[in-house]
Amino acid sequence: MDKYFKNKYLWTFLVFLLLQSKGQSQAQNIIRYDLYVGEKMVNFTGKNVTAMVINNQLPAPTLTFTEGDIAEIYVHNTLREETMLHWHGLLLPNRYDGVPYLTTAPIQPGETKLFTFALIQSGTYWYHSHTGMQEQKGMYGALVVHKKQDDPTIRSQDKLPEYVLLLSDWTNEDPKQIHRSLHHATDWYAIKKGATQNYGEALRKGHLKTKLVNEWKRMLAMDVSDVYYERFLANGQPEQNVPQFKAGDQVRVRIINGSASTYFWLEYAGGKMTVVASDGKDVEPVGVDRMIIAVAETYDIVLNIPENKRYELKATSEDRTNFVSLFLGNGETIQQPALPKLKYFEGMKMMNSMMRLDGSMDDMGMNMSLQQMDMNTVMYPEVSGYEEGKQDSSHYLIPDDFIVLNYAMLRSTTETTLPAGPIRTLRFELTGNMNRYVWTLNNRTVSESDVIEIKQGENIRIELYNGSMMRHPMHLHGHFFRVINGQKAYAPLKNVIDIMPMETNIIEFAANDKNGGDWFFHCHILYHMMAGMGRIFRYENSPPNPEAPDPQKALRKVYRDDRQFHGMIHAGLQTNGSEGMLGLGNTRWTFGMHWHVGWRNHQKVEVETHVGRFIDRNQFLIPYVGIDFRSRTHASEKDWLGQSLTHEKTRMVAGFRYVLPLFLELDARMDHTGRVRMKLSREDLAFSNRGRLGMSITSEREYQLGVHYILTKKLALSASYHNEMGWGAGLAFTY
């Protein structure tokens, strides 16, 4: 009997320990990942280029959790430069948010950093580098948090088989060079896309007046995207196949737009797409025929497999240059018709009607919001009609009952009313300058603006008006906001909102992060963010962030992004001389040196060096000061030894440059002797996709006409006539 009791007590004790251990493991389910950031050679286009990868993968591995788990993520930096990862959409301690210097100390080469936080939400999210241009080079991956099995909000779609689809854009070009080129108004990407809308094309298509009005109002050619991409990728490939599904099956596709600057139109050859979640948050199911997914957005959709066939989910870039596909099922392939090319001149005509001569927009009394009125439909042949003889069997006209998703259709499955508290309203106009590629809020970049302080318990209401001609996906770190869309208490929660041109949208969020800190709010188009389009929210009386022991120094490092200078050079070498310019500029300042050297008939050297500042909203006006040097040798004027006489002058100058209608530039200056010179010029008038004209004339009776034909981004054939140096031909180099 004693032996029995002893064994009984022993077994009871062991069972107790087992249950205790099991309970602790369930309470603290730690999920560990080791992420090694490095480089790898990739080839998506027949050319080997270096990508940035995580665990030797592009995209990075998908991180999977269940709500309630504790993430333990070790990031190992094997690069030769610093890096940082941002956990997009996750609610976590400020110090782990992953904005270099602002919230988290960057990971230096050879270092390892631990990110550990609890997963207090479920849904579809992603992670990406927030350092420089690294995201564009391949540093992004999916992150999925499943609901607990006993979660009362579980729906039938949560139990479906699922597939994670990460969309992205790829360029072989160094993204730093893309960013630099955009700041100097390159039209190389429009050339690659066949979207220059040149005068020759305008004449052929009967849109010469449209083109003239467009340039009279000092607007660049119409476009819906900034960059030319060689490839678009679905989970790192141009195409994905998932053959295991059969007739009658349903699949939940978790779609993440991890691109740097590309919007995608989504359409499904198997019928309607049922949207069940947006940015990780559940919404009431809504069936649609087409939907656009903005940069950084996520959507969960349910797709049906009607028959034992292979159905295409097609993701087409907004500029319609290319697409990627996910094929579901097995059997005969059912393709989604291709989206036809955009009718750019129709878009230009629309833009002309909305833009004033001073560069501001006239919304003509329209009250647009929530993607409900897409002004760009005038460019969609499947909506507005095809040009005569341009439609083929791969294209289509959309029927009257065709449903396109917009934000007004999204309704949360649970109430999202903010807690009681004072309401504070902020108003931002999304502004930009395509000529110089400066992107701002209220005409100020991040570095030109004060940090916006918010208080615990406040409800922040933000009114956003897009006064530019580009879409902007605005992302708020560390919080979800309500999109005020007419659904009242069931307004959807999101962390990214796409704001179309001329739209006004309203979002609101509760300032309830208990740990406070600094949180970034910015456009998620990478090149717009780096050009300054954002703000920083800071909780008052936040405790010190151990990742940023010197907050002011850290903030200065954040400001470097939109303060950086971008250099460029244009140099021509012809049989009659050489002409060119060397420039360096940032958001407001410009430094330039122009030269003109002739070696036929009149030998001359002219070098003009200037420092100027852009002072008006549209940056049409540039006051400057500088030094001009001129040396001229006239063969007909001889000294007593019979040598040609040389005249040299060095002058201090002050003046201004102003961009007139038709992109004519007026340069007016006065030197220290009181001499005035006026110059009128125009560069890069597009008469064909690659052909450009230029001219200049001065008050000193000097004039020049030139033409060049663009061969590559850096090289062009050139020819010109100068009234003093005659005809010449050669090459022009641009960097």
VMD Tcl script that draws the C-alpha trace (Angstrom):
set ca {
  {0.00 0.00 0.00}
  {2.79 2.42 0.89}
  {4.45 1.61 -2.39}
  {1.20 2.31 -4.23}
  {0.78 5.72 -2.60}
  {4.36 6.59 -3.22}
  {3.93 5.76 -6.94}
  {0.62 7.59 -6.99}
  {2.15 10.74 -5.55}
  {5.09 10.40 -7.93}
  {2.85 10.09 -10.99}
  {0.66 12.96 -9.81}
  {3.71 15.12 -9.43}
  {4.99 14.17 -12.89}
  {1.60 14.87 -14.50}
  {1.52 18.24 -12.72}
  {4.95 19.12 -14.09}
  {3.94 18.01 -17.58}
  {0.78 20.12 -17.56}
  {2.66 23.07 -16.14}
  {5.31 22.76 -18.82}
  {2.68 22.43 -21.54}
  {0.80 25.47 -20.26}
  {3.96 27.56 -20.23}
  {4.88 26.51 -23.75}
  {1.38 27.40 -24.99}
  {1.49 30.73 -23.20}
  {4.86 31.58 -24.68}
  {5.01 30.11 -28.15}
  {8.30 31.59 -29.36}
  {8.83 31.49 -33.13}
  {12.43 32.08 -34.15}
  {13.72 33.12 -37.56}
  {17.28 33.85 -38.62}
  {17.48 36.26 -41.56}
  {20.80 36.71 -43.33}
  {20.95 39.88 -45.43}
  {23.37 39.57 -48.33}
  {23.89 39.82 -52.08}
  {23.32 37.43 -54.95}
  {23.64 37.47 -58.73}
  {20.25 37.23 -60.45}
  {19.19 37.14 -64.07}
  {15.61 38.10 -64.92}
  {16.28 39.62 -68.35}
  {19.30 37.81 -69.78}
  {21.69 40.06 -67.88}
  {23.48 39.21 -64.64}
  {23.01 41.87 -61.97}
  {23.52 42.00 -58.22}
  {20.44 41.86 -56.01}
  {20.07 42.22 -52.27}
  {18.60 39.07 -50.79}
  {17.62 37.52 -47.48}
  {18.65 33.91 -46.86}
  {19.85 33.89 -50.46}
  {16.24 34.30 -51.65}
  {14.36 36.91 -53.71}
  {11.82 37.58 -52.41}
  {12.82 36.92 -48.79}
  {11.32 33.89 -47.01}
  {7.71 34.11 -45.89}
  {7.47 34.48 -42.11}
  {4.46 32.68 -40.63}
  {3.01 33.14 -37.15}
  {-0.18 32.64 -35.18}
  {-1.68 35.51 -33.23}
  {-0.30 35.37 -29.69}
  {3.10 34.06 -30.75}
  {6.26 35.83 -29.72}
  {8.50 36.64 -32.68}
  {12.20 36.23 -32.17}
  {13.88 37.39 -35.35}
  {17.64 37.60 -35.67}
  {18.77 39.77 -38.59}
  {22.39 39.13 -39.63}
  {23.94 41.79 -41.87}
  {26.53 40.29 -44.23}
  {26.49 43.34 -46.52}
  {29.24 45.93 -46.75}
  {26.74 48.64 -45.83}
  {24.22 49.22 -43.08}
  {20.68 47.92 -43.36}
  {17.37 47.77 -41.51}
  {14.06 45.91 -41.81}
  {10.61 47.39 -41.23}
  {7.75 45.07 -40.23}
  {5.07 46.68 -42.35}
  {1.63 46.84 -40.71}
  {2.60 45.19 -37.43}
  {1.78 46.80 -34.11}
  {4.96 46.51 -32.08}
  {7.24 48.50 -29.77}
  {8.54 51.67 -31.40}
  {12.17 50.62 -31.03}
  {11.57 47.64 -33.35}
  {9.65 49.50 -36.08}
  {12.72 49.55 -38.31}
  {13.08 53.10 -39.63}
  {16.85 53.69 -39.47}
  {17.86 56.25 -36.86}
  {14.29 57.46 -36.32}
  {13.12 54.40 -34.38}
  {15.83 51.77 -34.70}
  {19.61 51.89 -34.85}
  {20.76 50.57 -38.25}
  {22.43 47.19 -38.43}
  {26.04 47.78 -39.34}
  {28.05 45.40 -41.56}
  {28.85 42.20 -39.68}
  {26.33 42.91 -36.92}
  {23.32 40.86 -35.78}
  {20.21 42.46 -34.32}
  {17.39 40.77 -32.42}
  {13.80 41.87 -32.96}
  {11.44 40.37 -30.42}
  {7.78 41.27 -30.02}
  {4.39 39.69 -29.48}
  {2.02 39.21 -32.42}
  {-1.13 40.92 -31.20}
  {-3.00 40.79 -34.51}
  {-3.68 38.51 -37.45}
  {-3.63 39.14 -41.18}
  {-1.48 39.57 -44.29}
  {1.56 41.80 -43.91}
  {5.10 42.05 -45.20}
  {8.57 43.24 -44.31}
  {11.13 45.20 -46.28}
  {14.27 47.28 -45.99}
  {13.76 50.87 -44.95}
  {17.38 51.79 -45.72}
  {18.00 53.86 -48.83}
  {17.03 52.08 -52.04}
  {17.56 48.52 -50.77}
  {13.89 47.59 -51.09}
  {14.06 48.14 -54.86}
  {17.03 45.78 -55.08}
  {15.16 42.81 -53.61}
  {14.86 43.17 -49.84}
  {11.22 42.34 -49.18}
  {9.24 39.34 -48.00}
  {5.75 38.25 -46.93}
  {4.64 37.98 -43.32}
  {1.42 36.12 -42.42}
  {-0.20 35.94 -39.00}
  {-2.99 33.36 -38.71}
  {-5.87 33.55 -36.30}
  {-5.98 31.32 -33.23}
  {-8.11 28.23 -33.65}
  {-10.48 29.40 -30.93}
  {-10.75 32.96 -32.31}
  {-14.47 33.87 -32.37}
  {-13.95 35.98 -35.53}
  {-12.91 32.96 -37.62}
  {-14.96 32.77 -40.83}
  {-15.27 30.09 -43.50}
  {-12.69 31.89 -45.68}
  {-10.16 31.60 -42.84}
  {-10.31 27.80 -43.21}
  {-9.71 27.71 -46.97}
  {-6.44 26.55 -48.51}
  {-4.35 29.64 -49.13}
  {-1.61 30.95 -51.36}
  {0.65 33.94 -50.69}
  {1.30 36.10 -53.76}
  {3.97 38.79 -53.43}
  {4.07 41.20 -56.38}
  {7.12 43.35 -57.09}
  {8.92 45.33 -59.78}
  {12.45 44.72 -61.03}
  {14.98 46.95 -62.77}
  {18.51 46.09 -63.82}
  {19.49 49.71 -63.22}
  {20.95 50.85 -59.92}
  {17.97 52.46 -58.12}
  {20.27 55.23 -56.87}
  {20.86 56.17 -60.50}
  {17.12 56.03 -61.17}
  {16.53 58.41 -58.30}
  {19.27 60.77 -59.49}
  {17.94 60.72 -63.06}
  {14.37 61.46 -61.97}
  {15.60 64.59 -60.22}
  {16.99 65.82 -63.53}
  {13.76 65.28 -65.52}
  {14.98 62.38 -67.64}
  {12.52 61.15 -70.23}
  {14.49 57.96 -70.86}
  {11.89 55.87 -69.01}
  {9.12 57.34 -71.17}
  {11.20 56.48 -74.25}
  {11.49 52.88 -73.10}
  {7.73 52.72 -72.52}
  {6.87 54.49 -75.79}
  {5.10 57.19 -73.80}
  {6.89 60.43 -74.78}
  {3.78 61.91 -76.45}
  {6.05 63.77 -78.83}
  {4.98 66.37 -81.39}
  {5.28 63.93 -84.28}
  {2.92 61.49 -82.58}
  {0.57 64.32 -81.61}
  {0.41 65.44 -85.23}
  {-0.29 61.91 -86.50}
  {-3.07 61.34 -83.97}
  {-4.72 64.71 -84.38}
  {-3.65 66.00 -80.96}
  {-1.30 68.83 -81.91}
  {-3.46 71.38 -80.08}
  {-3.56 69.12 -77.03}
  {0.22 68.92 -77.00}
  {0.64 72.68 -77.44}
  {-1.78 73.47 -74.61}
  {-0.01 70.94 -72.41}
  {3.38 72.60 -72.91}
  {1.87 76.09 -72.78}
  {0.81 75.23 -69.23}
  {4.34 73.95 -68.53}
  {3.35 70.35 -67.94}
  {5.45 67.35 -68.81}
  {4.04 64.52 -70.89}
  {1.21 62.52 -69.32}
  {2.18 59.36 -67.46}
  {0.89 57.24 -64.61}
  {4.25 55.91 -63.43}
  {7.78 57.26 -63.18}
  {10.10 54.32 -63.83}
  {10.54 51.78 -66.60}
  {10.82 48.23 -65.27}
  {12.30 45.35 -67.22}
  {10.22 42.80 -65.31}
  {7.37 42.45 -62.87}
  {7.59 39.48 -60.55}
  {5.19 37.16 -58.72}
  {7.06 35.56 -55.83}
  {10.27 36.31 -57.68}
  {9.19 34.89 -61.05}
  {7.28 36.17 -64.11}
  {4.70 33.41 -63.62}
  {3.44 31.13 -60.85}
  {1.52 27.87 -61.24}
  {-0.57 26.18 -58.55}
  {-2.06 23.11 -60.26}
  {-3.50 21.22 -57.25}
  {-6.90 22.91 -57.29}
  {-9.88 21.31 -59.08}
  {-13.43 22.21 -60.06}
  {-15.46 23.54 -57.14}
  {-12.45 24.42 -55.01}
  {-11.93 27.80 -53.43}
  {-8.59 29.34 -52.56}
  {-7.72 32.34 -50.44}
  {-4.97 34.35 -52.12}
  {-3.07 36.71 -49.85}
  {-1.82 39.42 -52.23}
  {0.97 41.82 -51.23}
  {2.17 44.65 -53.42}
  {5.84 44.72 -52.45}
  {6.90 46.87 -55.40}
  {8.91 50.05 -55.06}
  {6.67 52.19 -57.26}
  {4.21 50.08 -59.29}
  {0.45 49.81 -58.91}
  {-1.16 46.64 -60.29}
  {-4.59 46.01 -61.78}
  {-5.90 42.57 -60.77}
  {-8.33 40.52 -62.89}
  {-9.28 36.84 -62.78}
  {-10.20 34.67 -65.76}
  {-12.35 32.40 -63.56}
  {-14.92 35.02 -62.62}
  {-15.29 37.50 -59.81}
  {-12.77 38.05 -57.04}
  {-14.19 38.19 -53.53}
  {-12.32 40.65 -51.30}
  {-12.32 39.49 -47.67}
  {-9.49 41.51 -46.07}
  {-7.52 44.69 -46.69}
  {-4.16 45.55 -45.09}
  {-4.59 42.56 -42.77}
  {-8.02 43.56 -41.45}
  {-11.22 41.60 -42.21}
  {-13.91 43.22 -44.35}
  {-17.35 42.02 -45.34}
  {-16.96 39.96 -48.55}
  {-17.43 41.98 -51.73}
  {-17.27 40.59 -55.25}
  {-15.48 42.58 -57.94}
  {-14.32 42.14 -61.53}
  {-11.29 44.39 -61.29}
  {-9.29 45.99 -58.50}
  {-6.15 48.04 -58.18}
  {-3.64 47.28 -55.46}
  {-1.54 50.25 -54.48}
  {2.12 50.11 -53.58}
  {2.45 48.50 -50.11}
  {-1.22 47.48 -49.84}
  {-2.32 43.93 -49.09}
  {-5.63 42.31 -50.04}
  {-6.98 38.86 -49.29}
  {-9.27 37.57 -52.02}
  {-11.18 34.32 -52.47}
  {-11.16 32.76 -55.95}
  {-13.37 29.96 -57.26}
  {-12.17 27.22 -59.61}
  {-15.22 26.80 -61.90}
  {-14.03 23.77 -63.90}
  {-11.05 21.50 -64.20}
  {-9.09 24.11 -66.07}
  {-6.15 26.42 -65.49}
  {-7.34 29.96 -64.67}
  {-5.19 33.09 -64.81}
  {-5.08 35.74 -62.11}
  {-3.39 38.57 -64.01}
  {-1.60 41.49 -62.35}
  {-0.97 44.27 -64.89}
  {1.16 47.30 -64.11}
  {-0.85 50.51 -64.08}
  {1.11 51.85 -67.04}
  {0.25 48.58 -68.84}
  {3.79 47.92 -70.00}
  {3.73 44.32 -68.74}
  {2.07 41.87 -66.37}
  {2.65 38.81 -64.20}
  {0.36 35.83 -63.77}
  {-0.74 33.28 -61.21}
  {-2.39 30.20 -62.75}
  {-4.71 28.17 -60.52}
  {-5.87 24.66 -61.39}
  {-4.93 22.18 -64.08}
  {-6.14 21.53 -67.62}
  {-7.00 23.86 -70.48}
  {-5.56 27.33 -69.90}
  {-8.11 30.13 -69.55}
  {-6.32 33.45 -69.93}
  {-7.52 36.85 -68.83}
  {-7.52 39.27 -71.82}
  {-4.64 41.71 -71.84}
  {-5.26 45.33 -70.92}
  {-4.65 47.52 -73.99}
  {-2.21 50.41 -74.09}
  {-3.25 53.69 -72.54}
  {-4.56 56.55 -74.68}
  {-2.11 59.10 -73.32}
  {-3.29 62.07 -75.36}
  {-6.81 61.66 -73.97}
  {-5.28 61.81 -70.51}
  {-3.25 64.84 -71.52}
  {-6.39 66.56 -72.79}
  {-8.12 65.89 -69.47}
  {-5.11 67.15 -67.55}
  {-5.03 70.34 -69.64}
  {-8.60 71.10 -68.61}
  {-7.75 70.80 -64.92}
  {-4.40 72.58 -64.72}
  {-4.04 76.35 -64.54}
  {-1.18 78.27 -66.13}
  {0.41 78.86 -62.72}
  {0.70 75.10 -62.14}
  {-2.16 74.78 -59.65}
  {-5.09 72.44 -60.23}
  {-8.68 73.45 -60.86}
  {-10.95 70.70 -59.59}
  {-13.94 72.32 -61.36}
  {-16.13 71.85 -58.30}
  {-15.64 68.09 -58.20}
  {-15.84 66.33 -54.85}
  {-13.84 63.19 -55.44}
  {-12.86 60.62 -52.84}
  {-12.29 56.94 -52.12}
  {-11.31 55.93 -55.69}
  {-14.96 56.29 -56.74}
  {-14.20 58.47 -59.75}
  {-11.15 57.41 -61.73}
  {-10.24 60.33 -63.97}
  {-7.86 58.09 -65.88}
  {-10.71 56.07 -67.41}
  {-10.51 58.45 -70.39}
  {-7.24 56.67 -71.18}
  {-8.66 53.14 -70.90}
  {-9.69 51.88 -74.38}
  {-11.82 49.13 -72.82}
  {-13.88 51.87 -71.14}
  {-13.75 54.90 -73.44}
  {-13.50 52.98 -76.73}
  {-10.72 51.87 -79.05}
  {-9.18 53.89 -81.81}
  {-10.41 52.78 -85.20}
  {-8.80 49.50 -86.22}
  {-6.85 49.14 -82.96}
  {-8.91 46.45 -81.17}
  {-8.02 42.77 -81.55}
  {-9.29 39.49 -80.14}
  {-7.10 39.71 -77.03}
  {-8.85 42.92 -75.90}
  {-12.37 43.60 -74.73}
  {-14.93 46.24 -73.82}
  {-16.16 46.07 -70.24}
  {-19.92 45.53 -69.74}
  {-22.20 47.87 -67.81}
  {-22.34 45.56 -64.78}
  {-18.56 45.44 -64.48}
  {-17.57 46.13 -60.84}
  {-14.31 47.86 -59.95}
  {-13.33 47.90 -56.28}
  {-13.19 51.21 -54.47}
  {-12.74 52.11 -50.80}
  {-16.41 52.99 -50.33}
  {-17.20 49.26 -50.76}
  {-15.04 48.17 -47.83}
  {-16.93 47.52 -44.59}
  {-15.25 46.23 -41.45}
  {-16.64 43.06 -39.87}
  {-16.39 44.66 -36.42}
  {-17.04 48.14 -35.08}
  {-14.08 50.48 -35.44}
  {-15.36 53.59 -33.67}
  {-12.52 55.44 -31.96}
  {-12.52 55.75 -28.17}
  {-13.80 58.93 -26.59}
  {-11.26 61.72 -26.60}
  {-10.41 65.13 -28.03}
  {-10.32 65.31 -31.83}
  {-7.43 67.06 -33.55}
  {-7.62 67.76 -37.28}
  {-4.61 68.01 -39.57}
  {-4.79 68.98 -43.23}
  {-2.21 68.02 -45.84}
  {-2.07 68.77 -49.52}
  {-0.05 66.24 -51.46}
  {2.14 68.34 -53.71}
  {4.84 67.62 -56.23}
  {7.04 68.95 -58.98}
  {7.63 66.47 -61.79}
  {10.11 68.79 -63.54}
  {12.56 68.48 -60.64}
  {11.03 65.45 -58.91}
  {10.33 67.04 -55.55}
  {7.47 65.47 -53.56}
  {6.03 67.22 -50.54}
  {3.16 67.68 -48.10}
  {1.96 71.28 -48.01}
  {4.91 72.10 -50.28}
  {7.43 71.03 -47.64}
  {9.62 67.97 -47.45}
  {10.20 65.98 -44.26}
  {13.42 67.86 -43.52}
  {11.73 71.24 -44.05}
  {8.94 70.48 -41.57}
  {8.66 70.30 -37.81}
  {7.90 67.02 -36.13}
  {4.15 66.85 -35.38}
  {3.60 66.25 -31.68}
  {0.54 64.27 -30.62}
  {-0.81 63.44 -27.16}
  {-1.87 60.17 -25.62}
  {-5.64 59.85 -25.81}
  {-6.09 62.20 -28.76}
  {-7.99 61.15 -31.85}
  {-6.11 62.39 -34.90}
  {-8.18 63.22 -37.97}
  {-6.24 63.78 -41.19}
  {-7.68 65.38 -44.32}
  {-5.59 64.57 -47.39}
  {-6.02 66.38 -50.70}
  {-3.99 65.25 -53.68}
  {-3.02 68.36 -55.64}
  {-0.61 66.46 -57.90}
  {-1.23 64.38 -61.02}
  {0.15 61.18 -59.49}
  {-1.43 58.63 -57.14}
  {0.12 58.44 -53.69}
  {-0.13 55.44 -51.30}
  {0.18 57.06 -47.87}
  {1.34 54.70 -45.09}
  {1.21 55.24 -41.33}
  {3.65 53.27 -39.18}
  {2.60 51.63 -35.93}
  {-1.13 52.36 -36.20}
  {-4.24 51.45 -38.12}
  {-6.49 54.27 -39.26}
  {-10.16 54.34 -40.11}
  {-10.98 55.30 -43.71}
  {-14.04 57.55 -43.49}
  {-16.05 56.01 -46.32}
  {-19.73 56.17 -45.34}
  {-19.71 52.89 -43.42}
  {-19.98 54.82 -40.13}
  {-19.15 52.57 -37.15}
  {-17.89 49.91 -39.55}
  {-15.39 52.06 -41.43}
  {-12.53 49.82 -42.60}
  {-9.18 49.82 -40.86}
  {-6.09 50.22 -43.04}
  {-2.47 51.30 -42.79}
  {-2.11 52.38 -46.44}
  {-4.51 54.59 -48.36}
  {-4.25 55.27 -52.08}
  {-5.13 58.87 -52.92}
  {-5.88 59.58 -56.55}
  {-5.31 62.96 -58.25}
  {-7.81 65.61 -57.15}
  {-9.20 63.41 -54.38}
  {-9.82 64.40 -50.80}
  {-9.81 61.52 -48.32}
  {-10.23 61.53 -44.56}
  {-8.60 59.11 -42.16}
  {-8.51 59.02 -38.38}
  {-6.66 57.09 -35.73}
  {-6.41 56.92 -31.96}
  {-3.12 58.11 -30.49}
  {-3.04 55.21 -28.06}
  {0.41 53.68 -28.34}
  {1.32 53.31 -24.67}
  {5.07 53.47 -25.30}
  {4.88 56.57 -27.50}
  {7.83 57.34 -29.73}
  {8.26 58.63 -33.28}
  {6.12 57.20 -36.09}
  {6.64 57.82 -39.79}
  {3.80 58.83 -42.16}
  {4.88 58.82 -45.80}
  {4.17 58.04 -49.42}
  {5.18 54.43 -50.01}
  {6.39 55.01 -53.56}
  {10.05 54.63 -52.70}
  {11.28 57.49 -54.89}
  {8.60 59.87 -53.57}
  {9.48 59.04 -49.97}
  {13.18 59.58 -50.60}
  {12.35 62.91 -52.26}
  {10.65 64.15 -49.09}
  {6.96 63.19 -49.12}
  {6.17 62.50 -45.48}
  {5.88 63.67 -41.90}
  {6.95 62.40 -38.47}
  {4.44 62.03 -35.61}
  {5.90 62.16 -32.12}
  {4.10 61.34 -28.89}
  {4.60 64.00 -26.25}
  {6.58 62.98 -23.17}
  {7.77 59.74 -24.76}
  {10.36 57.80 -22.76}
  {13.89 57.75 -24.22}
  {14.37 55.31 -27.06}
  {17.44 53.14 -26.34}
  {17.90 52.81 -30.12}
  {18.31 56.59 -30.50}
  {20.27 57.94 -27.50}
  {20.77 61.28 -29.29}
  {17.34 62.07 -30.86}
  {18.45 65.30 -32.54}
  {21.42 63.66 -34.20}
  {19.23 60.77 -35.29}
  {16.69 63.17 -36.78}
  {19.40 64.92 -38.79}
  {20.33 61.58 -40.31}
  {16.69 60.99 -41.29}
  {16.62 64.42 -42.92}
  {19.60 63.53 -45.12}
  {17.37 61.52 -47.45}
  {15.56 64.46 -49.02}
  {18.44 66.92 -48.57}
  {20.93 64.97 -50.63}
  {22.39 66.56 -53.75}
  {22.11 64.88 -57.14}
  {24.74 65.48 -59.79}
  {24.44 65.43 -63.55}
  {26.49 66.24 -66.62}
  {25.61 66.87 -70.24}
  {28.53 67.20 -72.62}
  {28.55 67.53 -76.39}
  {31.60 67.09 -78.59}
  {31.16 68.22 -82.17}
  {33.30 69.18 -85.12}
  {32.69 72.88 -84.44}
  {33.14 72.86 -80.68}
  {32.00 71.56 -77.33}
  {29.09 72.65 -75.17}
  {27.74 71.27 -71.93}
  {26.87 71.71 -68.31}
  {27.78 70.22 -64.98}
  {25.07 70.45 -62.33}
  {24.45 69.65 -58.69}
  {21.09 70.20 -57.05}
  {18.75 69.22 -54.25}
  {15.21 70.17 -53.24}
  {15.85 73.93 -53.24}
  {19.44 74.64 -54.30}
  {21.24 74.34 -57.61}
  {24.90 74.68 -58.49}
  {25.87 74.73 -62.15}
  {28.71 75.27 -64.58}
  {28.04 75.80 -68.28}
  {30.74 75.85 -70.90}
  {30.92 76.69 -74.57}
  {34.16 76.10 -76.46}
  {34.56 76.81 -80.16}
  {37.53 76.00 -82.34}
  {36.41 76.96 -85.82}
  {36.56 80.53 -87.18}
  {36.05 82.28 -83.84}
  {37.98 80.44 -81.19}
  {36.32 81.05 -77.86}
  {35.93 79.75 -74.33}
  {32.91 80.65 -72.20}
  {32.47 79.29 -68.69}
  {29.54 80.35 -66.51}
  {29.37 79.23 -62.87}
  {26.23 79.92 -60.85}
  {24.60 79.21 -57.49}
  {20.82 79.56 -57.35}
  {17.78 78.76 -55.25}
  {14.30 77.67 -56.38}
  {11.89 79.92 -54.55}
  {8.35 79.44 -55.86}
  {6.02 76.48 -55.38}
  {6.45 75.15 -58.90}
  {10.16 76.01 -58.97}
  {9.83 78.00 -62.18}
  {11.89 80.90 -60.76}
  {15.59 80.64 -59.85}
  {17.49 83.74 -58.68}
  {21.25 83.17 -58.84}
  {24.68 84.71 -58.49}
  {27.88 83.62 -60.17}
  {31.04 84.26 -62.14}
  {31.37 84.32 -65.93}
  {34.66 83.91 -67.77}
  {35.03 84.62 -71.49}
  {38.00 84.36 -73.81}
  {37.71 85.06 -77.53}
  {40.33 84.91 -80.27}
  {39.42 86.50 -83.62}
  {41.49 85.33 -86.57}
  {40.96 88.66 -88.37}
  {42.41 90.75 -85.53}
  {46.23 90.61 -85.36}
  {48.84 92.03 -83.02}
  {52.12 93.59 -84.30}
  {53.66 90.10 -84.44}
  {50.81 88.87 -86.62}
  {49.19 86.81 -83.86}
  {45.43 86.71 -83.38}
  {44.23 88.95 -80.57}
  {42.64 87.40 -77.51}
  {40.02 89.19 -75.38}
  {39.42 87.88 -71.87}
  {36.81 89.03 -69.37}
  {35.84 87.80 -65.92}
  {32.60 89.18 -64.51}
  {30.53 88.85 -61.36}
  {26.88 88.37 -62.30}
  {23.47 88.26 -60.65}
  {20.26 87.31 -62.34}
  {17.39 84.87 -62.57}
  {16.08 82.09 -64.72}
  {12.36 81.65 -65.27}
  {10.48 78.87 -67.05}
  {7.99 80.43 -69.46}
  {5.07 78.72 -71.19}
  {6.16 76.10 -73.76}
  {9.13 75.44 -71.47}
  {11.03 78.37 -72.87}
  {13.62 79.49 -70.32}
  {14.34 83.19 -69.86}
  {17.76 83.97 -68.40}
  {18.28 87.61 -67.41}
  {21.47 88.82 -65.77}
  {23.54 91.88 -64.99}
  {27.28 91.89 -64.43}
  {29.26 94.08 -62.05}
  {29.82 96.68 -64.76}
  {26.09 97.15 -65.30}
  {25.97 95.24 -68.60}
  {22.70 93.31 -69.10}
  {22.29 90.12 -71.08}
  {19.07 88.28 -71.93}
  {18.86 84.73 -73.19}
  {15.89 82.71 -74.40}
  {16.30 78.97 -74.83}
  {14.50 75.66 -75.07}
  {16.07 72.25 -74.70}
  {14.78 68.76 -75.45}
  {11.68 69.51 -77.50}
  {10.51 66.02 -78.45}
  {9.65 65.74 -82.14}
  {9.81 61.92 -82.15}
  {10.22 59.20 -79.55}
  {14.01 59.66 -79.56}
  {14.49 62.92 -81.48}
  {15.00 66.21 -79.64}
  {15.37 69.83 -80.76}
  {17.02 72.72 -78.95}
  {17.57 76.44 -79.56}
  {18.91 79.55 -77.89}
  {19.20 83.25 -78.72}
  {20.79 86.08 -76.72}
  {20.54 89.86 -76.67}
  {24.17 89.83 -77.86}
  {22.95 88.46 -81.22}
  {24.27 85.01 -80.63}
  {22.02 82.12 -81.57}
  {22.16 78.37 -81.96}
  {19.97 75.54 -83.25}
  {20.58 71.90 -82.38}
  {19.18 68.41 -82.78}
  {20.08 65.14 -81.16}
  {18.90 61.58 -81.50}
  {18.97 59.51 -78.32}
  {20.73 56.16 -78.68}
  {20.93 55.12 -75.03}
  {20.25 56.75 -71.70}
  {23.76 58.22 -71.79}
  {24.59 58.65 -75.48}
  {23.07 60.58 -78.40}
  {24.00 61.67 -81.90}
  {24.05 65.44 -82.20}
  {24.26 68.20 -84.79}
  {24.00 71.98 -84.46}
  {24.46 75.34 -86.12}
  {25.97 78.32 -84.28}
  {26.05 81.71 -85.95}
  {29.69 82.24 -84.97}
  {31.04 78.68 -85.25}
  {28.99 77.31 -88.14}
  {27.78 73.74 -88.54}
  {28.97 70.81 -86.45}
  {28.11 67.19 -85.74}
  {29.19 64.68 -83.15}
  {28.10 62.96 -79.96}
  {26.37 64.06 -76.76}
  {26.91 62.34 -73.43}
  {24.43 62.62 -70.53}
  {24.86 61.37 -67.00}
}
mol new
graphics top color blue
foreach p $ca { graphics top sphere $p radius 0.5 }
foreach p [lrange $ca 0 end-1] q [lrange $ca 1 end] { graphics top cylinder $p $q radius 0.2 }
display resetview
